[in-house]
């Protein structure tokens, strides 16, 4: 059986101020890694598959490659 530990407010404040518990600012580049902002969607297979591309002119190439994989 575990012993019950009482956490006092002083312990909580000490833990909050501890260097190991600080959260640092995340750079914008890292936050936008999975972002689809500025990308064009190519909807395939009746909406089941969506491929995002940065160049809208390559839409036909993507469609033909996807069709050839089937």
DOVOPA-836274 format. One record per residue: z, y, x of N, C-alpha, C, O in turn. Coordinates in nm, 3 decimals, decimal comma, always signed. Example, Ala and Ser with C-alpha at 12.3 -4.5 7.8 and 13.67 -1.06 7.14 Angstrom:
<r n_up="+0,780" n_north="-0,569" n_east="+1,319" ca_up="+0,780" ca_north="-0,450" ca_east="+1,230" c_up="+0,780" c_north="-0,330" c_east="+1,320" o_up="+0,846" o_north="-0,332" o_east="+1,424"/>
<r n_up="+0,708" n_north="-0,225" n_east="+1,285" ca_up="+0,714" ca_north="-0,106" ca_east="+1,367" c_up="+0,787" c_north="+0,003" c_east="+1,290" o_up="+0,804" o_north="+0,114" o_east="+1,341"/>
//
This chain:
<r n_up="+0,000" n_north="-0,117" n_east="+0,082" ca_up="+0,000" ca_north="+0,000" ca_east="+0,000" c_up="+0,000" c_north="+0,124" c_east="+0,088" o_up="+0,074" o_north="+0,134" o_east="+0,185"/>
<r n_up="-0,085" n_north="+0,220" n_east="+0,050" ca_up="-0,095" ca_north="+0,341" ca_east="+0,129" c_up="+0,020" c_north="+0,434" c_east="+0,097" o_up="+0,071" o_north="+0,440" o_east="-0,015"/>
<r n_up="+0,058" n_north="+0,505" n_east="+0,198" ca_up="+0,160" ca_north="+0,607" ca_east="+0,177" c_up="+0,093" c_north="+0,730" c_east="+0,116" o_up="-0,017" o_north="+0,768" o_east="+0,155"/>
<r n_up="+0,159" n_north="+0,790" n_east="+0,023" ca_up="+0,107" ca_north="+0,912" ca_east="-0,036" c_up="+0,137" c_north="+1,029" c_east="+0,057" o_up="+0,249" o_north="+1,045" o_east="+0,104"/>
<r n_up="+0,035" n_north="+1,109" n_east="+0,081" ca_up="+0,053" ca_north="+1,224" ca_east="+0,166" c_up="+0,041" c_north="+1,350" c_east="+0,083" o_up="-0,054" o_north="+1,367" o_east="+0,006"/>
<r n_up="+0,135" n_north="+1,435" n_east="+0,099" ca_up="+0,129" ca_north="+1,563" ca_east="+0,030" c_up="+0,053" c_north="+1,661" c_east="+0,119" o_up="+0,086" o_north="+1,679" o_east="+0,236"/>
<r n_up="-0,047" n_north="+1,724" n_east="+0,060" ca_up="-0,123" ca_north="+1,824" ca_east="+0,134" c_up="-0,069" c_north="+1,960" c_east="+0,094" o_up="-0,074" o_north="+2,000" o_east="-0,022"/>
<r n_up="-0,019" n_north="+2,028" n_east="+0,192" ca_up="+0,034" ca_north="+2,162" ca_east="+0,164" c_up="-0,078" c_north="+2,264" c_east="+0,176" o_up="-0,183" o_north="+2,235" o_east="+0,232"/>
<r n_up="-0,055" n_north="+2,380" n_east="+0,124" ca_up="-0,158" ca_north="+2,484" ca_east="+0,130" c_up="-0,185" c_north="+2,525" c_east="+0,274" o_up="-0,298" o_north="+2,564" o_east="+0,307"/>
<r n_up="-0,086" n_north="+2,518" n_east="+0,360" ca_up="-0,107" ca_north="+2,553" ca_east="+0,501" c_up="-0,205" c_north="+2,456" c_east="+0,567" o_up="-0,291" o_north="+2,498" o_east="+0,645"/>
<r n_up="-0,193" n_north="+2,326" n_east="+0,535" ca_up="-0,286" ca_north="+2,228" ca_east="+0,590" c_up="-0,428" c_north="+2,254" c_east="+0,543" o_up="-0,523" o_north="+2,244" o_east="+0,621"/>
<r n_up="-0,444" n_north="+2,288" n_east="+0,416" ca_up="-0,577" ca_north="+2,315" ca_east="+0,361" c_up="-0,638" c_north="+2,438" c_east="+0,429" o_up="-0,757" o_north="+2,438" o_east="+0,461"/>
<r n_up="-0,559" n_north="+2,539" n_east="+0,451" ca_up="-0,610" ca_north="+2,659" ca_east="+0,517" c_up="-0,646" c_north="+2,629" c_east="+0,662" o_up="-0,749" o_north="+2,675" o_east="+0,711"/>
<r n_up="-0,563" n_north="+2,553" n_east="+0,731" ca_up="-0,592" ca_north="+2,516" ca_east="+0,869" c_up="-0,721" c_north="+2,436" c_east="+0,879" o_up="-0,802" o_north="+2,459" o_east="+0,969"/>
<r n_up="-0,742" n_north="+2,341" n_east="+0,786" ca_up="-0,864" ca_north="+2,260" ca_east="+0,787" c_up="-0,986" c_north="+2,345" c_east="+0,757" o_up="-1,093" o_north="+2,323" o_east="+0,814"/>
<r n_up="-0,971" n_north="+2,441" n_east="+0,667" ca_up="-1,083" ca_north="+2,526" ca_east="+0,631" c_up="-1,125" c_north="+2,613" c_east="+0,749" o_up="-1,244" o_north="+2,640" o_east="+0,767"/>
<r n_up="-1,031" n_north="+2,657" n_east="+0,826" ca_up="-1,060" ca_north="+2,745" ca_east="+0,938" c_up="-1,098" c_north="+2,670" c_east="+1,065" o_up="-1,138" o_north="+2,731" o_east="+1,164"/>
<r n_up="-1,086" n_north="+2,538" n_east="+1,063" ca_up="-1,118" ca_north="+2,458" ca_east="+1,181" c_up="-1,266" c_north="+2,471" c_east="+1,216" o_up="-1,351" o_north="+2,478" o_east="+1,127"/>
<r n_up="-1,296" n_north="+2,475" n_east="+1,343" ca_up="-1,434" ca_north="+2,492" ca_east="+1,389" c_up="-1,521" c_north="+2,376" c_east="+1,342" o_up="-1,639" o_north="+2,397" o_east="+1,311"/>
<r n_up="-1,468" n_north="+2,255" n_east="+1,336" ca_up="-1,548" ca_north="+2,140" ca_east="+1,298" c_up="-1,585" c_north="+2,141" c_east="+1,150" o_up="-1,676" o_north="+2,068" o_east="+1,110"/>
<r n_up="-1,517" n_north="+2,219" n_east="+1,069" ca_up="-1,545" ca_north="+2,223" ca_east="+0,926" c_up="-1,631" c_north="+2,342" c_east="+0,884" o_up="-1,655" o_north="+2,361" o_east="+0,765"/>
<r n_up="-1,677" n_north="+2,421" n_east="+0,977" ca_up="-1,758" ca_north="+2,538" ca_east="+0,943" c_up="-1,902" c_north="+2,497" c_east="+0,917" o_up="-1,956" o_north="+2,410" o_east="+0,985"/>
<r n_up="-1,963" n_north="+2,560" n_east="+0,818" ca_up="-2,104" ca_north="+2,536" ca_east="+0,789" c_up="-2,184" c_north="+2,653" c_east="+0,843" o_up="-2,159" o_north="+2,769" o_east="+0,809"/>
<r n_up="-2,280" n_north="+2,621" n_east="+0,925" ca_up="-2,361" ca_north="+2,725" ca_east="+0,986" c_up="-2,483" c_north="+2,755" c_east="+0,900" o_up="-2,523" o_north="+2,674" o_east="+0,817"/>
<r n_up="-2,541" n_north="+2,872" n_east="+0,921" ca_up="-2,659" ca_north="+2,913" ca_east="+0,846" c_up="-2,777" c_north="+2,825" c_east="+0,886" o_up="-2,801" o_north="+2,803" o_east="+1,005"/>
<r n_up="-2,849" n_north="+2,776" n_east="+0,787" ca_up="-2,965" ca_north="+2,691" ca_east="+0,812" c_up="-3,089" c_north="+2,780" c_east="+0,821" o_up="-3,110" o_north="+2,863" o_east="+0,732"/>
<r n_up="-3,171" n_north="+2,766" n_east="+0,925" ca_up="-3,290" ca_north="+2,850" ca_east="+0,939" c_up="-3,388" c_north="+2,830" c_east="+0,824" o_up="-3,395" o_north="+2,721" o_east="+0,767"/>
<r n_up="-3,463" n_north="+2,934" n_east="+0,788" ca_up="-3,558" ca_north="+2,927" ca_east="+0,678" c_up="-3,666" c_north="+2,823" c_east="+0,703" o_up="-3,712" o_north="+2,759" o_east="+0,608"/>
<r n_up="-3,707" n_north="+2,804" n_east="+0,827" ca_up="-3,810" ca_north="+2,705" ca_east="+0,858" c_up="-3,763" c_north="+2,565" c_east="+0,820" o_up="-3,841" o_north="+2,485" o_east="+0,769"/>
<r n_up="-3,637" n_north="+2,536" n_east="+0,846" ca_up="-3,585" ca_north="+2,404" ca_east="+0,814" c_up="-3,571" c_north="+2,385" c_east="+0,663" o_up="-3,592" o_north="+2,275" o_east="+0,613"/>
<r n_up="-3,536" n_north="+2,491" n_east="+0,591" ca_up="-3,523" ca_north="+2,482" ca_east="+0,447" c_up="-3,658" c_north="+2,462" c_east="+0,378" o_up="-3,665" o_north="+2,397" o_east="+0,274"/>
<r n_up="-3,763" n_north="+2,515" n_east="+0,436" ca_up="-3,895" ca_north="+2,505" ca_east="+0,373" c_up="-3,974" c_north="+2,383" c_east="+0,420" o_up="-4,094" o_north="+2,375" o_east="+0,393"/>
<r n_up="-3,912" n_north="+2,289" n_east="+0,486" ca_up="-3,982" ca_north="+2,172" ca_east="+0,539" c_up="-4,049" c_north="+2,091" c_east="+0,428" o_up="-4,164" o_north="+2,050" o_east="+0,443"/>
<r n_up="-3,980" n_north="+2,068" n_east="+0,319" ca_up="-4,037" ca_north="+1,989" ca_east="+0,209" c_up="-4,093" c_north="+2,074" c_east="+0,099" o_up="-4,122" o_north="+2,023" o_east="-0,009"/>
<r n_up="-4,110" n_north="+2,200" n_east="+0,123" ca_up="-4,154" ca_north="+2,292" ca_east="+0,020" c_up="-4,304" c_north="+2,280" c_east="-0,004" o_up="-4,381" o_north="+2,253" o_east="+0,088"/>
<r n_up="-4,345" n_north="+2,301" n_east="-0,130" ca_up="-4,487" ca_north="+2,300" ca_east="-0,164" c_up="-4,537" c_north="+2,441" c_east="-0,193" o_up="-4,643" o_north="+2,459" o_east="-0,253"/>
<r n_up="-4,461" n_north="+2,540" n_east="-0,151" ca_up="-4,500" ca_north="+2,679" ca_east="-0,170" c_up="-4,626" c_north="+2,708" c_east="-0,088" o_up="-4,630" o_north="+2,680" o_east="+0,032"/>
<r n_up="-4,725" n_north="+2,763" n_east="-0,151" ca_up="-4,849" ca_north="+2,797" ca_east="-0,082" c_up="-4,945" c_north="+2,681" c_east="-0,067" o_up="-5,047" o_north="+2,695" o_east="+0,001"/>
<r n_up="-4,916" n_north="+2,566" n_east="-0,129" ca_up="-5,005" ca_north="+2,451" ca_east="-0,122" c_up="-5,074" c_north="+2,432" c_east="-0,256" o_up="-5,021" o_north="+2,471" o_east="-0,360"/>
<r n_up="-5,193" n_north="+2,372" n_east="-0,254" ca_up="-5,270" ca_north="+2,349" ca_east="-0,374" c_up="-5,256" c_north="+2,203" c_east="-0,418" o_up="-5,274" o_north="+2,113" o_east="-0,336"/>
<r n_up="-5,224" n_north="+2,179" n_east="-0,544" ca_up="-5,211" ca_north="+2,039" ca_east="-0,591" c_up="-5,348" c_north="+1,980" c_east="-0,624" o_up="-5,433" o_north="+2,046" o_east="-0,684"/>
<r n_up="-5,368" n_north="+1,855" n_east="-0,586" ca_up="-5,485" ca_north="+1,778" ca_east="-0,625" c_up="-5,432" c_north="+1,663" c_east="-0,710" o_up="-5,363" o_north="+1,574" o_east="-0,660"/>
<r n_up="-5,464" n_north="+1,667" n_east="-0,839" ca_up="-5,409" ca_north="+1,568" ca_east="-0,933" c_up="-5,508" c_north="+1,452" c_east="-0,942" o_up="-5,625" o_north="+1,471" o_east="-0,973"/>
<r n_up="-5,457" n_north="+1,333" n_east="-0,915" ca_up="-5,540" ca_north="+1,212" ca_east="-0,913" c_up="-5,480" c_north="+1,108" c_east="-1,006" o_up="-5,363" o_north="+1,114" o_east="-1,042"/>
<r n_up="-5,562" n_north="+1,013" n_east="-1,045" ca_up="-5,518" ca_north="+0,896" ca_east="-1,121" c_up="-5,451" c_north="+0,936" c_east="-1,252" o_up="-5,349" o_north="+0,879" o_east="-1,291"/>
<r n_up="-5,508" n_north="+1,034" n_east="-1,320" ca_up="-5,456" ca_north="+1,075" ca_east="-1,451" c_up="-5,319" c_north="+1,140" c_east="-1,444" o_up="-5,245" o_north="+1,135" o_east="-1,542"/>
<r n_up="-5,285" n_north="+1,201" n_east="-1,334" ca_up="-5,157" ca_north="+1,268" ca_east="-1,320" c_up="-5,049" c_north="+1,183" c_east="-1,257" o_up="-4,937" o_north="+1,230" o_east="-1,237"/>
<r n_up="-5,079" n_north="+1,058" n_east="-1,225" ca_up="-4,980" ca_north="+0,971" ca_east="-1,161" c_up="-4,959" c_north="+1,006" c_east="-1,014" o_up="-4,851" o_north="+0,987" o_east="-0,959"/>
<r n_up="-5,063" n_north="+1,057" n_east="-0,951" ca_up="-5,057" ca_north="+1,089" ca_east="-0,809" c_up="-5,094" c_north="+1,236" c_east="-0,789" o_up="-5,196" o_north="+1,283" o_east="-0,839"/>
<r n_up="-5,010" n_north="+1,307" n_east="-0,716" ca_up="-5,038" ca_north="+1,446" ca_east="-0,684" c_up="-5,030" c_north="+1,460" c_east="-0,533" o_up="-4,930" o_north="+1,425" o_east="-0,470"/>
<r n_up="-5,138" n_north="+1,512" n_east="-0,475" ca_up="-5,143" ca_north="+1,536" ca_east="-0,331" c_up="-5,153" c_north="+1,686" c_east="-0,311" o_up="-5,237" o_north="+1,752" o_east="-0,373"/>
<r n_up="-5,069" n_north="+1,741" n_east="-0,226" ca_up="-5,069" ca_north="+1,884" ca_east="-0,198" c_up="-5,143" c_north="+1,909" c_east="-0,068" o_up="-5,118" o_north="+1,843" o_east="+0,033"/>
<r n_up="-5,233" n_north="+2,005" n_east="-0,071" ca_up="-5,311" ca_north="+2,039" ca_east="+0,048" c_up="-5,305" c_north="+2,189" c_east="+0,071" o_up="-5,293" o_north="+2,268" o_east="-0,023"/>
<r n_up="-5,315" n_north="+2,227" n_east="+0,197" ca_up="-5,311" ca_north="+2,369" ca_east="+0,230" c_up="-5,449" c_north="+2,433" c_east="+0,216" o_up="-5,461" o_north="+2,556" o_east="+0,212"/>
<r n_up="-5,554" n_north="+2,351" n_east="+0,210" ca_up="-5,690" ca_north="+2,403" ca_east="+0,202" c_up="-5,756" c_north="+2,352" c_east="+0,075" o_up="-5,781" o_north="+2,232" o_east="+0,061"/>
<r n_up="-5,783" n_north="+2,442" n_east="-0,018" ca_up="-5,838" ca_north="+2,403" ca_east="-0,148" c_up="-5,980" c_north="+2,350" c_east="-0,134" o_up="-6,026" o_north="+2,273" o_east="-0,219"/>
<r n_up="-6,051" n_north="+2,388" n_east="-0,029" ca_up="-6,189" ca_north="+2,343" ca_east="-0,011" c_up="-6,198" c_north="+2,194" c_east="+0,022" o_up="-6,305" o_north="+2,135" o_east="+0,012"/>
<r n_up="-6,089" n_north="+2,132" n_east="+0,061" ca_up="-6,090" ca_north="+1,990" ca_east="+0,096" c_up="-6,057" c_north="+1,900" c_east="-0,023" o_up="-6,033" o_north="+1,781" o_east="-0,006"/>
<r n_up="-6,055" n_north="+1,957" n_east="-0,144" ca_up="-6,019" ca_north="+1,881" ca_east="-0,263" c_up="-6,115" c_north="+1,764" c_east="-0,287" o_up="-6,070" o_north="+1,653" o_east="-0,317"/>
<r n_up="-6,244" n_north="+1,787" n_east="-0,274" ca_up="-6,344" ca_north="+1,681" ca_east="-0,296" c_up="-6,329" c_north="+1,570" c_east="-0,192" o_up="-6,344" o_north="+1,452" o_east="-0,225"/>
<r n_up="-6,301" n_north="+1,607" n_east="-0,069" ca_up="-6,282" ca_north="+1,507" ca_east="+0,037" c_up="-6,161" c_north="+1,419" c_east="+0,006" o_up="-6,165" o_north="+1,298" o_east="+0,025"/>
<r n_up="-6,054" n_north="+1,481" n_east="-0,041" ca_up="-5,933" ca_north="+1,405" ca_east="-0,076" c_up="-5,961" c_north="+1,311" c_east="-0,192" o_up="-5,917" o_north="+1,196" o_east="-0,191"/>
<r n_up="-6,034" n_north="+1,360" n_east="-0,293" ca_up="-6,068" ca_north="+1,277" ca_east="-0,408" c_up="-6,153" c_north="+1,155" c_east="-0,366" o_up="-6,131" o_north="+1,044" o_east="-0,413"/>
<r n_up="-6,250" n_north="+1,178" n_east="-0,278" ca_up="-6,336" ca_north="+1,067" ca_east="-0,235" c_up="-6,258" c_north="+0,966" c_east="-0,149" o_up="-6,280" o_north="+0,846" o_east="-0,162"/>
<r n_up="-6,169" n_north="+1,013" n_east="-0,064" ca_up="-6,087" ca_north="+0,920" ca_east="+0,015" c_up="-5,995" c_north="+0,838" c_east="-0,075" o_up="-5,978" o_north="+0,718" o_east="-0,053"/>
<r n_up="-5,938" n_north="+0,903" n_east="-0,175" ca_up="-5,849" ca_north="+0,831" ca_east="-0,267" c_up="-5,925" c_north="+0,727" c_east="-0,347" o_up="-5,876" o_north="+0,616" o_east="-0,370"/>
<r n_up="-6,047" n_north="+0,763" n_east="-0,390" ca_up="-6,128" ca_north="+0,669" ca_east="-0,466" c_up="-6,170" c_north="+0,550" c_east="-0,381" o_up="-6,180" o_north="+0,438" o_east="-0,432"/>
<r n_up="-6,195" n_north="+0,572" n_east="-0,253" ca_up="-6,237" ca_north="+0,462" ca_east="-0,166" c_up="-6,122" c_north="+0,366" c_east="-0,132" o_up="-6,147" o_north="+0,253" o_east="-0,091"/>
<r n_up="-5,999" n_north="+0,410" n_east="-0,149" ca_up="-5,884" ca_north="+0,322" ca_east="-0,122" c_up="-5,859" c_north="+0,222" c_east="-0,234" o_up="-5,796" o_north="+0,119" o_east="-0,213"/>
<r n_up="-5,909" n_north="+0,252" n_east="-0,354" ca_up="-5,884" ca_north="+0,163" ca_east="-0,468" c_up="-5,958" c_north="+0,035" c_east="-0,459" o_up="-5,946" o_north="-0,050" o_east="-0,548"/>
//
